[in-house]
């Protein structure tokens, strides 16, 4: 009997521990079985009390009191990081704390295709809910950002590098622009093209943007770049359709003669030399072509209507190519 009495405190202690453990598991357990994404934003300087209250209100933790307690026990309050987090009701409170303590913010993935200009990129990302279109466009003209990267234009046109990006969900328009511009200069180093002056950078990016819009096949990009450089050296206007489409803000399968007469510094049918700035975001292949054009004497190219081009040295040969591939005997378009 005495032995049994001695065991009672031990059993009682075990029962208490078992209860506390079960209670802990209950409070720490997931609120629901769903793992559907629920984005939870923590503001800079937000208190633990506020975070815990909102977590319970949003049905992400069972008890705000319990969540505050584990924050204090683990001394985590100073490590909580602001941001947008992908948290769901299927997560334990301790896991939620670990996510926000380590700053494991929600990420989003998007792709910027080659050949878009800034407004098109802004519209694309706005439609995906990633940026506000107008704020993105404004960020691309932010002088602070342009000066930081040494961009010698009034906008980042041509410098928003086409690529696939994975960024934090709460990235601002300015941060996304900076990431995309940074990727551009990383790509330029791969060409390689370093130690350039502002004038050299202008020329390379403008020509690369023209190549991006005119060439569909990678093997033709260096040839197209050569045509542009050769025409510049020979004092010929570039007469590139892509510059007219940039002015119009849209692509047209066939340009009208009236389109070629639009008054604009970007109209390479009316103005000599390069346009004042890039007309699109060139990819790596177009940048490489602009830095290393083919060693040829071509002055003209015309579309074969299958994505490829016929290249010519003389105007007479070019006219024959136009007749062959476009079915007309004369056409004022000199290059494409």
NUDRENZA-32205 format. One record per residue (C-alpha): residue number from 1; z, x, y. Coordinates in pm, 1 decimal. Last residue first. Layout:
N
<node nr="NUM" zz="Z" xx="X" yy="Y"/>
...
***
This chain:
336
<node nr="336" zz="-9398.2" xx="1377.3" yy="4533.5"/>
<node nr="335" zz="-9500.6" xx="1653.2" yy="4772.8"/>
<node nr="334" zz="-9773.6" xx="1569.2" yy="5020.3"/>
<node nr="333" zz="-9750.3" xx="1193.0" yy="5057.0"/>
<node nr="332" zz="-10051.0" xx="1101.8" yy="5269.5"/>
<node nr="331" zz="-10245.7" xx="944.1" yy="4985.3"/>
<node nr="330" zz="-10613.2" xx="952.0" yy="4911.9"/>
<node nr="329" zz="-10827.2" xx="856.9" yy="4614.8"/>
<node nr="328" zz="-10581.0" xx="618.8" yy="4452.7"/>
<node nr="327" zz="-10513.3" xx="560.5" yy="4082.9"/>
<node nr="326" zz="-10159.8" xx="695.9" yy="4095.4"/>
<node nr="325" zz="-10167.2" xx="958.7" yy="3820.0"/>
<node nr="324" zz="-10528.2" xx="1075.6" yy="3834.4"/>
<node nr="323" zz="-10595.4" xx="1000.5" yy="4199.7"/>
<node nr="322" zz="-10273.7" xx="1173.8" yy="4302.7"/>
<node nr="321" zz="-10357.4" xx="1470.2" yy="4078.4"/>
<node nr="320" zz="-10700.1" xx="1498.1" yy="4236.9"/>
<node nr="319" zz="-10542.6" xx="1492.8" yy="4581.8"/>
<node nr="318" zz="-10300.7" xx="1768.9" yy="4477.1"/>
<node nr="317" zz="-10584.2" xx="1989.0" yy="4355.7"/>
<node nr="316" zz="-10750.8" xx="1953.8" yy="4694.1"/>
<node nr="315" zz="-10422.2" xx="2022.8" yy="4871.8"/>
<node nr="314" zz="-10386.3" xx="2353.1" yy="4691.0"/>
<node nr="313" zz="-10101.6" xx="2493.8" yy="4481.0"/>
<node nr="312" zz="-10032.1" xx="2194.4" yy="4260.5"/>
<node nr="311" zz="-9749.3" xx="2062.2" yy="4045.5"/>
<node nr="310" zz="-9776.9" xx="1753.5" yy="3826.1"/>
<node nr="309" zz="-9445.0" xx="1578.1" yy="3779.2"/>
<node nr="308" zz="-9227.1" xx="1432.3" yy="3502.1"/>
<node nr="307" zz="-9026.5" xx="1108.8" yy="3486.1"/>
<node nr="306" zz="-9307.1" xx="911.9" yy="3322.2"/>
<node nr="305" zz="-9487.0" xx="798.7" yy="3639.5"/>
<node nr="304" zz="-9679.9" xx="1127.6" yy="3659.6"/>
<node nr="303" zz="-9507.0" xx="1190.9" yy="3992.1"/>
<node nr="302" zz="-9682.3" xx="1423.8" yy="4236.3"/>
<node nr="301" zz="-9601.3" xx="1778.5" yy="4333.5"/>
<node nr="300" zz="-9721.9" xx="2000.1" yy="4614.1"/>
<node nr="299" zz="-9686.5" xx="2354.3" yy="4751.8"/>
<node nr="298" zz="-9680.6" xx="2554.0" yy="4428.1"/>
<node nr="297" zz="-9673.2" xx="2933.0" yy="4464.8"/>
<node nr="296" zz="-9435.2" xx="3005.7" yy="4177.0"/>
<node nr="295" zz="-9120.6" xx="3216.3" yy="4128.2"/>
<node nr="294" zz="-8895.4" xx="2930.5" yy="4021.6"/>
<node nr="293" zz="-8596.6" xx="2849.5" yy="4241.8"/>
<node nr="292" zz="-8262.2" xx="3024.7" yy="4180.7"/>
<node nr="291" zz="-8006.7" xx="2902.9" yy="4435.2"/>
<node nr="290" zz="-8159.8" xx="2556.5" yy="4476.9"/>
<node nr="289" zz="-8225.7" xx="2535.7" yy="4101.6"/>
<node nr="288" zz="-7862.0" xx="2623.0" yy="4025.9"/>
<node nr="287" zz="-7743.1" xx="2351.8" yy="4261.0"/>
<node nr="286" zz="-7980.8" xx="2105.6" yy="4095.1"/>
<node nr="285" zz="-7851.7" xx="2193.0" yy="3748.3"/>
<node nr="284" zz="-7486.1" xx="2169.4" yy="3863.2"/>
<node nr="283" zz="-7524.2" xx="1817.7" yy="4001.2"/>
<node nr="282" zz="-7630.1" xx="1727.1" yy="4352.6"/>
<node nr="281" zz="-7445.8" xx="1459.8" yy="4554.2"/>
<node nr="280" zz="-7698.9" xx="1292.7" yy="4780.8"/>
<node nr="279" zz="-7888.8" xx="1319.0" yy="5110.8"/>
<node nr="278" zz="-7760.4" xx="1657.9" yy="5227.6"/>
<node nr="277" zz="-7764.8" xx="1726.1" yy="5602.0"/>
<node nr="276" zz="-7982.5" xx="1776.2" yy="5910.6"/>
<node nr="275" zz="-8306.7" xx="1730.8" yy="5714.2"/>
<node nr="274" zz="-8481.3" xx="2061.3" yy="5641.3"/>
<node nr="273" zz="-8768.9" xx="2192.5" yy="5844.4"/>
<node nr="272" zz="-9031.4" xx="1988.9" yy="6026.7"/>
<node nr="271" zz="-8987.0" xx="1631.1" yy="6136.3"/>
<node nr="270" zz="-9217.2" xx="1330.5" yy="6098.5"/>
<node nr="269" zz="-9264.9" xx="1314.3" yy="5721.1"/>
<node nr="268" zz="-8922.3" xx="1472.7" yy="5667.9"/>
<node nr="267" zz="-8753.8" xx="1165.6" yy="5817.9"/>
<node nr="266" zz="-8385.5" xx="1267.7" yy="5819.2"/>
<node nr="265" zz="-8384.7" xx="1319.5" yy="6197.8"/>
<node nr="264" zz="-8478.2" xx="950.4" yy="6216.6"/>
<node nr="263" zz="-8760.3" xx="745.0" yy="6365.1"/>
<node nr="262" zz="-8914.2" xx="547.0" yy="6080.5"/>
<node nr="261" zz="-9285.7" xx="631.1" yy="6050.7"/>
<node nr="260" zz="-9286.5" xx="690.9" yy="5674.5"/>
<node nr="259" zz="-9145.6" xx="343.3" yy="5617.1"/>
<node nr="258" zz="-9441.9" xx="191.1" yy="5801.6"/>
<node nr="257" zz="-9675.4" xx="362.0" yy="5556.5"/>
<node nr="256" zz="-9493.3" xx="169.8" yy="5283.8"/>
<node nr="255" zz="-9286.8" xx="340.1" yy="5015.9"/>
<node nr="254" zz="-9335.8" xx="259.9" yy="4649.6"/>
<node nr="253" zz="-9061.1" xx="223.6" yy="4388.7"/>
<node nr="252" zz="-8805.5" xx="170.8" yy="4663.6"/>
<node nr="251" zz="-8456.9" xx="314.9" yy="4649.5"/>
<node nr="250" zz="-8193.2" xx="203.5" yy="4898.2"/>
<node nr="249" zz="-8014.0" xx="314.3" yy="5214.1"/>
<node nr="248" zz="-8334.9" xx="299.6" yy="5417.9"/>
<node nr="247" zz="-8265.1" xx="641.4" yy="5568.2"/>
<node nr="246" zz="-8181.3" xx="783.4" yy="5225.2"/>
<node nr="245" zz="-8498.5" xx="623.6" yy="5087.1"/>
<node nr="244" zz="-8696.0" xx="806.4" yy="5356.1"/>
<node nr="243" zz="-8529.8" xx="1136.0" yy="5261.9"/>
<node nr="242" zz="-8608.6" xx="1075.3" yy="4894.5"/>
<node nr="241" zz="-8976.2" xx="1033.5" yy="4968.6"/>
<node nr="240" zz="-9001.8" xx="1402.2" yy="5061.0"/>
<node nr="239" zz="-9258.4" xx="1499.9" yy="5324.0"/>
<node nr="238" zz="-9135.0" xx="1860.2" yy="5336.7"/>
<node nr="237" zz="-9323.6" xx="1938.1" yy="5657.5"/>
<node nr="236" zz="-9532.6" xx="2251.6" yy="5627.4"/>
<node nr="235" zz="-9450.8" xx="2575.5" yy="5809.1"/>
<node nr="234" zz="-9559.5" xx="2792.6" yy="5517.5"/>
<node nr="233" zz="-9206.2" xx="2920.3" yy="5452.7"/>
<node nr="232" zz="-9070.0" xx="2565.9" yy="5457.5"/>
<node nr="231" zz="-9343.5" xx="2450.1" yy="5219.9"/>
<node nr="230" zz="-9264.6" xx="2735.0" yy="4982.0"/>
<node nr="229" zz="-8893.3" xx="2653.0" yy="4986.5"/>
<node nr="228" zz="-8960.1" xx="2286.8" yy="4908.5"/>
<node nr="227" zz="-9208.0" xx="2366.4" yy="4632.8"/>
<node nr="226" zz="-8971.2" xx="2622.6" yy="4481.0"/>
<node nr="225" zz="-8691.3" xx="2363.3" yy="4463.8"/>
<node nr="224" zz="-8926.3" xx="2129.9" yy="4274.1"/>
<node nr="223" zz="-9007.8" xx="2410.4" yy="4029.6"/>
<node nr="222" zz="-8636.6" xx="2494.0" yy="3981.3"/>
<node nr="221" zz="-8568.4" xx="2127.1" yy="3904.0"/>
<node nr="220" zz="-8854.7" xx="2084.2" yy="3658.6"/>
<node nr="219" zz="-8677.2" xx="2195.4" yy="3339.5"/>
<node nr="218" zz="-8383.8" xx="1967.5" yy="3423.7"/>
<node nr="217" zz="-8608.6" xx="1660.3" yy="3418.8"/>
<node nr="216" zz="-8563.8" xx="1379.2" yy="3673.2"/>
<node nr="215" zz="-8650.3" xx="1573.9" yy="3986.3"/>
<node nr="214" zz="-8679.8" xx="1413.9" yy="4332.7"/>
<node nr="213" zz="-8325.7" xx="1294.9" yy="4407.0"/>
<node nr="212" zz="-8143.8" xx="1595.2" yy="4264.9"/>
<node nr="211" zz="-8399.0" xx="1835.2" yy="4413.6"/>
<node nr="210" zz="-8340.3" xx="1690.6" yy="4759.7"/>
<node nr="209" zz="-7963.6" xx="1725.6" yy="4713.6"/>
<node nr="208" zz="-8005.6" xx="2084.8" yy="4595.6"/>
<node nr="207" zz="-8217.4" xx="2161.0" yy="4904.4"/>
<node nr="206" zz="-7944.8" xx="2026.1" yy="5134.1"/>
<node nr="205" zz="-7668.0" xx="2204.3" yy="4942.2"/>
<node nr="204" zz="-7846.3" xx="2540.9" yy="4939.4"/>
<node nr="203" zz="-7954.8" xx="2528.9" yy="5303.1"/>
<node nr="202" zz="-7614.1" xx="2430.8" yy="5436.7"/>
<node nr="201" zz="-7438.0" xx="2694.6" yy="5226.2"/>
<node nr="200" zz="-7676.9" xx="2961.5" yy="5352.3"/>
<node nr="199" zz="-7615.2" xx="2856.0" yy="5711.9"/>
<node nr="198" zz="-7238.3" xx="2858.7" yy="5662.9"/>
<node nr="197" zz="-7256.6" xx="3208.0" yy="5514.0"/>
<node nr="196" zz="-7234.6" xx="3272.7" yy="5140.0"/>
<node nr="195" zz="-7011.8" xx="3521.4" yy="4963.0"/>
<node nr="194" zz="-7051.9" xx="3333.9" yy="4638.0"/>
<node nr="193" zz="-7325.9" xx="3152.9" yy="4449.4"/>
<node nr="192" zz="-7305.1" xx="3176.6" yy="4073.4"/>
<node nr="191" zz="-7414.4" xx="2910.1" yy="3954.4"/>
<node nr="190" zz="-7061.3" xx="2883.4" yy="3809.8"/>
<node nr="189" zz="-6905.1" xx="2953.2" yy="4149.1"/>
<node nr="188" zz="-7087.7" xx="2649.3" yy="4288.2"/>
<node nr="187" zz="-6925.9" xx="2436.6" yy="4019.2"/>
<node nr="186" zz="-6577.3" xx="2534.2" yy="4140.2"/>
<node nr="185" zz="-6690.7" xx="2453.7" yy="4493.8"/>
<node nr="184" zz="-6798.5" xx="2106.1" yy="4387.2"/>
<node nr="183" zz="-6479.8" xx="2048.0" yy="4184.0"/>
<node nr="182" zz="-6276.1" xx="2112.1" yy="4498.5"/>
<node nr="181" zz="-6487.0" xx="1853.6" yy="4680.0"/>
<node nr="180" zz="-6411.0" xx="1596.5" yy="4408.6"/>
<node nr="179" zz="-6037.3" xx="1674.2" yy="4411.3"/>
<node nr="178" zz="-6023.8" xx="1658.5" yy="4791.5"/>
<node nr="177" zz="-6204.0" xx="1323.0" yy="4797.3"/>
<node nr="176" zz="-5962.9" xx="1186.6" yy="4535.8"/>
<node nr="175" zz="-5665.0" xx="1307.1" yy="4740.3"/>
<node nr="174" zz="-5797.6" xx="1151.0" yy="5060.5"/>
<node nr="173" zz="-5860.9" xx="816.8" yy="4889.0"/>
<node nr="172" zz="-5500.1" xx="819.5" yy="4769.7"/>
<node nr="171" zz="-5394.3" xx="902.2" yy="4417.3"/>
<node nr="170" zz="-5161.9" xx="636.8" yy="4276.7"/>
<node nr="169" zz="-5333.4" xx="615.5" yy="3939.7"/>
<node nr="168" zz="-5304.8" xx="989.7" yy="3883.8"/>
<node nr="167" zz="-5644.4" xx="1144.7" yy="3824.5"/>
<node nr="166" zz="-5891.6" xx="1190.1" yy="3539.8"/>
<node nr="165" zz="-6240.0" xx="1272.4" yy="3664.8"/>
<node nr="164" zz="-6586.3" xx="1271.5" yy="3510.3"/>
<node nr="163" zz="-6843.9" xx="1457.1" yy="3718.8"/>
<node nr="162" zz="-7076.0" xx="1428.4" yy="4017.6"/>
<node nr="161" zz="-6939.0" xx="1654.1" yy="4293.1"/>
<node nr="160" zz="-6860.5" xx="1491.7" yy="4624.5"/>
<node nr="159" zz="-7003.2" xx="1780.9" yy="4832.5"/>
<node nr="158" zz="-7344.8" xx="1636.1" yy="4915.6"/>
<node nr="157" zz="-7208.7" xx="1418.9" yy="5196.7"/>
<node nr="156" zz="-6862.9" xx="1554.9" yy="5284.4"/>
<node nr="155" zz="-6909.6" xx="1453.9" yy="5645.4"/>
<node nr="154" zz="-6956.5" xx="1620.6" yy="5985.0"/>
<node nr="153" zz="-7120.5" xx="1924.3" yy="5828.0"/>
<node nr="152" zz="-7029.0" xx="2290.9" yy="5776.3"/>
<node nr="151" zz="-6777.9" xx="2226.5" yy="5494.7"/>
<node nr="150" zz="-6517.3" xx="2503.4" yy="5508.4"/>
<node nr="149" zz="-6292.9" xx="2349.9" yy="5244.5"/>
<node nr="148" zz="-5990.0" xx="2302.6" yy="5470.4"/>
<node nr="147" zz="-6214.9" xx="2228.3" yy="5765.1"/>
<node nr="146" zz="-6373.9" xx="1930.0" yy="5589.5"/>
<node nr="145" zz="-6035.7" xx="1796.6" yy="5477.1"/>
<node nr="144" zz="-5883.5" xx="1818.3" yy="5825.5"/>
<node nr="143" zz="-6202.2" xx="1680.2" yy="5980.3"/>
<node nr="142" zz="-6172.0" xx="1361.0" yy="5775.7"/>
<node nr="141" zz="-6532.0" xx="1242.3" yy="5738.0"/>
<node nr="140" zz="-6513.5" xx="1187.4" yy="5360.3"/>
<node nr="139" zz="-6172.8" xx="1024.9" yy="5414.2"/>
<node nr="138" zz="-6340.2" xx="759.8" yy="5628.5"/>
<node nr="137" zz="-6585.1" xx="675.4" yy="5349.8"/>
<node nr="136" zz="-6294.4" xx="649.4" yy="5104.5"/>
<node nr="135" zz="-6099.6" xx="424.2" yy="5342.1"/>
<node nr="134" zz="-6405.0" xx="200.7" yy="5382.1"/>
<node nr="133" zz="-6456.0" xx="159.0" yy="5007.4"/>
<node nr="132" zz="-6089.6" xx="107.7" yy="4915.6"/>
<node nr="131" zz="-6029.5" xx="318.4" yy="4610.9"/>
<node nr="130" zz="-5978.5" xx="290.9" yy="4233.8"/>
<node nr="129" zz="-6037.3" xx="-81.1" yy="4181.4"/>
<node nr="128" zz="-6349.7" xx="-20.5" yy="3972.5"/>
<node nr="127" zz="-6561.6" xx="-197.2" yy="4234.9"/>
<node nr="126" zz="-6409.4" xx="30.2" yy="4498.1"/>
<node nr="125" zz="-6505.7" xx="335.2" yy="4294.7"/>
<node nr="124" zz="-6871.3" xx="228.6" yy="4283.7"/>
<node nr="123" zz="-6875.8" xx="125.9" yy="4650.5"/>
<node nr="122" zz="-6730.2" xx="458.4" yy="4761.7"/>
<node nr="121" zz="-6977.3" xx="651.6" yy="4545.9"/>
<node nr="120" zz="-7266.7" xx="450.6" yy="4691.9"/>
<node nr="119" zz="-7142.4" xx="509.1" yy="5047.8"/>
<node nr="118" zz="-7109.2" xx="881.0" yy="4981.0"/>
<node nr="117" zz="-7456.0" xx="938.5" yy="4839.8"/>
<node nr="116" zz="-7533.0" xx="913.1" yy="4471.7"/>
<node nr="115" zz="-7759.7" xx="1163.3" yy="4293.8"/>
<node nr="114" zz="-7548.9" xx="1256.4" yy="3995.8"/>
<node nr="113" zz="-7306.0" xx="1002.2" yy="3851.4"/>
<node nr="112" zz="-6937.0" xx="983.6" yy="3953.7"/>
<node nr="111" zz="-6730.5" xx="907.6" yy="3644.3"/>
<node nr="110" zz="-6387.1" xx="748.7" yy="3625.5"/>
<node nr="109" zz="-6060.3" xx="796.5" yy="3440.1"/>
<node nr="108" zz="-5720.2" xx="665.5" yy="3539.3"/>
<node nr="107" zz="-5377.2" xx="814.8" yy="3488.0"/>
<node nr="106" zz="-5031.1" xx="662.2" yy="3480.8"/>
<node nr="105" zz="-4755.9" xx="902.3" yy="3583.8"/>
<node nr="104" zz="-4564.3" xx="1118.9" yy="3338.9"/>
<node nr="103" zz="-4330.1" xx="1241.5" yy="3615.3"/>
<node nr="102" zz="-4089.1" xx="1401.6" yy="3371.2"/>
<node nr="101" zz="-3797.0" xx="1183.7" yy="3483.9"/>
<node nr="100" zz="-4019.8" xx="874.7" yy="3503.1"/>
<node nr="99" zz="-4133.5" xx="907.2" yy="3141.3"/>
<node nr="98" zz="-3792.9" xx="1020.9" yy="3010.7"/>
<node nr="97" zz="-3621.1" xx="723.7" yy="3172.6"/>
<node nr="96" zz="-3873.0" xx="486.3" yy="3014.0"/>
<node nr="95" zz="-3808.6" xx="653.7" yy="2679.6"/>
<node nr="94" zz="-3433.4" xx="607.0" yy="2719.2"/>
<node nr="93" zz="-3487.0" xx="240.5" yy="2805.9"/>
<node nr="92" zz="-3685.2" xx="185.0" yy="2486.7"/>
<node nr="91" zz="-4053.5" xx="95.9" yy="2522.5"/>
<node nr="90" zz="-4216.7" xx="-222.1" yy="2390.8"/>
<node nr="89" zz="-4174.6" xx="-398.8" yy="2724.3"/>
<node nr="88" zz="-4434.4" xx="-173.4" yy="2885.4"/>
<node nr="87" zz="-4451.7" xx="119.7" yy="3123.7"/>
<node nr="86" zz="-4765.6" xx="284.9" yy="3265.5"/>
<node nr="85" zz="-4617.6" xx="458.9" yy="3567.2"/>
<node nr="84" zz="-4727.3" xx="473.7" yy="3931.2"/>
<node nr="83" zz="-4558.6" xx="747.1" yy="4131.3"/>
<node nr="82" zz="-4230.5" xx="877.5" yy="4265.8"/>
<node nr="81" zz="-4037.0" xx="1123.1" yy="4050.7"/>
<node nr="80" zz="-3683.9" xx="1085.9" yy="3913.5"/>
<node nr="79" zz="-3535.1" xx="1435.3" yy="3883.6"/>
<node nr="78" zz="-3235.1" xx="1395.9" yy="4115.0"/>
<node nr="77" zz="-3119.9" xx="1083.7" yy="3931.1"/>
<node nr="76" zz="-3134.2" xx="1244.0" yy="3588.6"/>
<node nr="75" zz="-2771.4" xx="1352.5" yy="3540.1"/>
<node nr="74" zz="-2799.6" xx="1249.7" yy="3172.8"/>
<node nr="73" zz="-2484.1" xx="1035.4" yy="3192.6"/>
<node nr="72" zz="-2581.1" xx="906.0" yy="3537.1"/>
<node nr="71" zz="-2930.4" xx="795.8" yy="3432.2"/>
<node nr="70" zz="-2789.5" xx="656.2" yy="3106.4"/>
<node nr="69" zz="-2544.8" xx="443.0" yy="3306.9"/>
<node nr="68" zz="-2802.9" xx="315.5" yy="3554.0"/>
<node nr="67" zz="-3016.3" xx="195.1" yy="3262.2"/>
<node nr="66" zz="-2715.0" xx="24.3" yy="3100.7"/>
<node nr="65" zz="-2630.9" xx="-158.2" yy="3423.0"/>
<node nr="64" zz="-2992.2" xx="-264.1" yy="3469.7"/>
<node nr="63" zz="-2983.0" xx="-419.3" yy="3126.1"/>
<node nr="62" zz="-3254.4" xx="-523.2" yy="2883.5"/>
<node nr="61" zz="-3531.6" xx="-303.5" yy="3028.4"/>
<node nr="60" zz="-3898.7" xx="-379.5" yy="3107.3"/>
<node nr="59" zz="-3863.4" xx="-749.5" yy="3187.7"/>
<node nr="58" zz="-3989.5" xx="-711.4" yy="3544.9"/>
<node nr="57" zz="-3648.9" xx="-811.8" yy="3684.7"/>
<node nr="56" zz="-3482.3" xx="-557.7" yy="3456.5"/>
<node nr="55" zz="-3706.9" xx="-272.8" yy="3575.1"/>
<node nr="54" zz="-3674.1" xx="-396.7" yy="3934.1"/>
<node nr="53" zz="-3295.5" xx="-374.7" yy="3929.0"/>
<node nr="52" zz="-3299.0" xx="-33.1" yy="3763.3"/>
<node nr="51" zz="-3538.5" xx="107.4" yy="4025.2"/>
<node nr="50" zz="-3334.1" xx="-36.4" yy="4312.1"/>
<node nr="49" zz="-3009.6" xx="102.4" yy="4172.2"/>
<node nr="48" zz="-3174.5" xx="438.9" yy="4108.8"/>
<node nr="47" zz="-3265.9" xx="459.0" yy="4476.6"/>
<node nr="46" zz="-3621.6" xx="485.8" yy="4611.4"/>
<node nr="45" zz="-3683.3" xx="808.6" yy="4803.9"/>
<node nr="44" zz="-4058.0" xx="805.6" yy="4745.2"/>
<node nr="43" zz="-4158.1" xx="474.1" yy="4590.0"/>
<node nr="42" zz="-4157.4" xx="405.7" yy="4217.0"/>
<node nr="41" zz="-4447.2" xx="192.1" yy="4100.4"/>
<node nr="40" zz="-4456.4" xx="15.1" yy="3762.7"/>
<node nr="39" zz="-4788.3" xx="-57.5" yy="3598.0"/>
<node nr="38" zz="-4752.2" xx="-284.3" yy="3296.4"/>
<node nr="37" zz="-4985.9" xx="-195.2" yy="3013.4"/>
<node nr="36" zz="-4965.3" xx="-414.5" yy="2705.1"/>
<node nr="35" zz="-4736.8" xx="-267.6" yy="2440.8"/>
<node nr="34" zz="-4578.4" xx="-597.8" yy="2343.2"/>
<node nr="33" zz="-4286.5" xx="-604.9" yy="2102.1"/>
<node nr="32" zz="-4040.6" xx="-723.5" yy="2361.6"/>
<node nr="31" zz="-3734.9" xx="-603.3" yy="2550.8"/>
<node nr="30" zz="-3741.8" xx="-271.3" yy="2370.2"/>
<node nr="29" zz="-3406.0" xx="-137.0" yy="2255.6"/>
<node nr="28" zz="-3158.4" xx="57.0" yy="2465.1"/>
<node nr="27" zz="-2927.0" xx="-238.1" yy="2515.5"/>
<node nr="26" zz="-2947.2" xx="-337.4" yy="2147.4"/>
<node nr="25" zz="-2922.6" xx="17.3" yy="2020.5"/>
<node nr="24" zz="-2617.4" xx="75.4" yy="2239.3"/>
<node nr="23" zz="-2458.5" xx="-246.9" yy="2114.9"/>
<node nr="22" zz="-2523.0" xx="-140.2" yy="1758.3"/>
<node nr="21" zz="-2371.3" xx="200.4" yy="1826.1"/>
<node nr="20" zz="-2073.6" xx="43.9" yy="2003.2"/>
<node nr="19" zz="-2019.9" xx="-197.8" yy="1716.4"/>
<node nr="18" zz="-2045.9" xx="77.6" yy="1456.3"/>
<node nr="17" zz="-1807.3" xx="293.4" yy="1658.6"/>
<node nr="16" zz="-1560.8" xx="4.8" yy="1680.9"/>
<node nr="15" zz="-1592.0" xx="-64.6" yy="1309.6"/>
<node nr="14" zz="-1541.5" xx="303.9" yy="1229.6"/>
<node nr="13" zz="-1232.3" xx="311.8" yy="1449.5"/>
<node nr="12" zz="-1099.2" xx="1.1" yy="1275.4"/>
<node nr="11" zz="-1174.9" xx="148.8" yy="935.0"/>
<node nr="10" zz="-991.8" xx="466.5" yy="1031.0"/>
<node nr="9" zz="-699.7" xx="270.6" yy="1176.4"/>
<node nr="8" zz="-678.8" xx="63.7" yy="852.7"/>
<node nr="7" zz="-688.8" xx="365.0" yy="619.0"/>
<node nr="6" zz="-321.8" xx="447.5" yy="666.9"/>
<node nr="5" zz="-228.9" xx="91.5" yy="574.6"/>
<node nr="4" zz="-425.4" xx="121.8" yy="250.7"/>
<node nr="3" zz="-248.7" xx="443.3" yy="164.1"/>
<node nr="2" zz="88.1" xx="281.6" yy="234.0"/>
<node nr="1" zz="0.0" xx="0.0" yy="0.0"/>
***
